[in-house]
Structures are given as C-alpha cells and as structure tokens.
Amino acid sequence: MKVLMINGSTRQNGNTNAVLGVIEGILHAEDIDTEVFWVGNEPIRDCTGCGSCKRTLDDSCIFKDDYINELIGKAREADGFVFGSPVYYSHPTGALLSVLNRVYYSASNVLRGKPGCSFIIARRAGTSLALQVLNQYFLYNEMPLVSGSYWAMLHGAKPEEVFQDEEGMQTIRNMSRNLAHVMKSLKIARESGLVKPKNEYGARTSFIR
Ligand SMILES: Cc1cc2nc3c(=O)[nH]c(=O)nc-3n(C[C@H](O)[C@H](O)[C@H](O)COP(=O)(O)O)c2cc1C
C-alpha cells in the first residue's frame, strides 16, 4: 500500500516537508510506502472551470502543460493521502488550492473512497480555517477523513521550528498511526468481500429561482 503526500508549501524543505518526513517514518514502520509530491514554487494554473473534463470524463485535466495529470496518475496508484500546507493568510497556499481544485474537479474518481488526512502549519494563527479547507476535499468525495488526537495543526516559522510544538507533533504522530490503521482495515474489508455502497449521483440543485 502507498500514501501520496502533497507538500503544499512553496518552500520545498520548510516546516511542512519536515512534518511529512515524520509521517513517512511512521508509515514506513507500518510497511506502507510513501511518496512526497511538492507543489513547487513556479506559477501553477488554477481550475478555469472550462468544463472540458466533464465532457471527456477521462479523469484528466485538459491543460497538459504542467504536472497535474502526472499527479492524477500518482493519485490513481495511491491507497491513501496526506495533504500538508502552511497557512498563507488564513488559508492553505494558493498553489495547493489550485492543485487540489484541478485534481478533484477533473479526476475525483481516482481519489474517491480512499482515506486521508491533512495538517496545517502556521507561525501564529489562521490554522482552524485553513485546516477546514483542506479537510473539506476529503469530505466532499466519500473519502474517510482520518483524525489524530487533537487539532492537526503545528506552530513554527523557521524550518524545523515545528518540532518544538510537542502537542502538535504528538497529534500528527497519532494521526499517522490512525491513517495506517484505517488503510489496513479497509484492505482487510476489501479482501473479505465487503463492497462499497452503491451510491447515487447526478442531482444538482443550484438554488436558482
Ligand atoms: C505569504 C505568506 C502568508 C502567511 N500567512 C500566515 C498567516 O496568516 N498566519 C500565520 O500564522 N503564518 C503565516 N505565514 C507563516 C507560515 O505559515 C509559516 O512560516 C510556516 O511555518 C511556513 O511553512 P513552510 O516552512 O512549510 O513553508 C505566512 C507566510 C507566507 C509566506
């Protein structure tokens, strides 16, 4: 089994990456492979809402000039997800939001049903709002949202300063163990023949009168 982890920071080796490293260590000890995908620090297009993916329905984004379709391929192979981001003005980074908007809008099928969790890092504040934004990507898409033992948020500014936040780190370690446990539980359930519910789709009530 494998977890795809997205580093939503524009600093490749900052606090977010340091925490992802801790999560990797715990997952590896549980015999779960990991891959960290960095969103980068170059401009990345947001979803333009062009709707091409809704016509082709091939789980890909029409814009092929960046890494989004490569990332969708990695998500297809993954069994679980971790999204991590610093707070940028009370939100996850713009880069991570652009990436997740495009991946989910064009290829939600490749993520649906797989468990995941997210965490947020801030120097000081804006964490609750930012965490809610990230968690919502799982909740929109029938993805079991795995929790830790408290808020999945850490405080720090300089790289690796987050390690001084012992309560935050404890929560992250527990969340990582819980993710491994949920992934293994779902695997056992699949292997014993449990199938996903046949859910209904297609209703769209836009509240237009
Ligand atoms: C553009 C920008 C906006 C930020 N906004 C906030 C904020 O609203 N609240 C806060 O506490 N920290 C804010 N920060 C600080 C970062 O969240 C903090 O330094 C974090 O540790 C960076 O994580 P990283 O090392 O993974 O990049 C901001 C940083 C940047 C660059």
The ligand as an SDF file (V2000), in Angstrom:
LIG
                    3D

 31 33  0  0  0  0  0  0  0  0999 V2000
    2.5530   34.6490    2.0810 C   0  0  0  0  0  0  0  0  0  0  0  0
    2.5980   34.1140    3.4840 C   0  0  0  0  0  0  0  0  0  0  0  0
    1.4710   34.2480    4.2790 C   0  0  0  0  0  0  0  0  0  0  0  0
    1.4850   33.7870    5.5920 C   0  0  0  0  0  0  0  0  0  0  0  0
    0.3620   33.9210    6.3410 N   0  0  0  0  0  0  0  0  0  0  0  0
    0.3560   33.4960    7.6270 C   0  0  0  0  0  0  0  0  0  0  0  0
   -0.8070   33.6370    8.4530 C   0  0  0  0  0  0  0  0  0  0  0  0
   -1.8580   34.1210    8.0320 O   0  0  0  0  0  0  0  0  0  0  0  0
   -0.7250   33.1960    9.7400 N   0  0  0  0  0  0  0  0  0  0  0  0
    0.4290   32.6660   10.2700 C   0  0  0  0  0  0  0  0  0  0  0  0
    0.4430   32.3120   11.4270 O   0  0  0  0  0  0  0  0  0  0  0  0
    1.5320   32.4750    9.4960 N   0  0  0  0  0  0  0  0  0  0  0  0
    1.5390   32.8750    8.1960 C   0  0  0  0  0  0  0  0  0  0  0  0
    2.6520   32.6840    7.4140 N   0  0  0  0  0  0  0  0  0  0  0  0
    3.8120   31.9850    8.0020 C   0  0  0  0  0  0  0  0  0  0  0  0
    3.8790   30.4910    7.6030 C   0  0  0  0  0  0  0  0  0  0  0  0
    2.6440   29.8380    7.7450 O   0  0  0  0  0  0  0  0  0  0  0  0
    4.9150   29.7690    8.4800 C   0  0  0  0  0  0  0  0  0  0  0  0
    6.1720   30.4290    8.3870 O   0  0  0  0  0  0  0  0  0  0  0  0
    5.1100   28.3010    8.1090 C   0  0  0  0  0  0  0  0  0  0  0  0
    5.9430   27.6780    9.0750 O   0  0  0  0  0  0  0  0  0  0  0  0
    5.7580   28.1030    6.7380 C   0  0  0  0  0  0  0  0  0  0  0  0
    5.7790   26.7260    6.4480 O   0  0  0  0  0  0  0  0  0  0  0  0
    6.8510   26.1230    5.4200 P   0  0  0  0  0  0  0  0  0  0  0  0
    8.1970   26.1980    6.1190 O   0  0  0  0  0  0  0  0  0  0  0  0
    6.4340   24.6920    5.1720 O   0  0  0  0  0  0  0  0  0  0  0  0
    6.7960   26.9410    4.1960 O   0  0  0  0  0  0  0  0  0  0  0  0
    2.6590   33.1550    6.1130 C   0  0  0  0  0  0  0  0  0  0  0  0
    3.7790   33.0110    5.2920 C   0  0  0  0  0  0  0  0  0  0  0  0
    3.7630   33.4820    3.9980 C   0  0  0  0  0  0  0  0  0  0  0  0
    4.9800   33.3310    3.1310 C   0  0  0  0  0  0  0  0  0  0  0  0
  1  2  1  0
  2  3  1  0
  2 30  2  0
  3  4  2  0
  4  5  1  0
  4 28  1  0
  5  6  2  0
  6  7  1  0
  6 13  1  0
  7  8  2  0
  7  9  1  0
  9 10  1  0
 10 11  2  0
 10 12  1  0
 12 13  2  0
 13 14  1  0
 14 15  1  0
 14 28  1  0
 15 16  1  0
 16 17  1  0
 16 18  1  0
 18 19  1  0
 18 20  1  0
 20 21  1  0
 20 22  1  0
 22 23  1  0
 23 24  1  0
 24 25  2  0
 24 26  1  0
 24 27  1  0
 28 29  2  0
 29 30  1  0
 30 31  1  0
M  END
$$$$
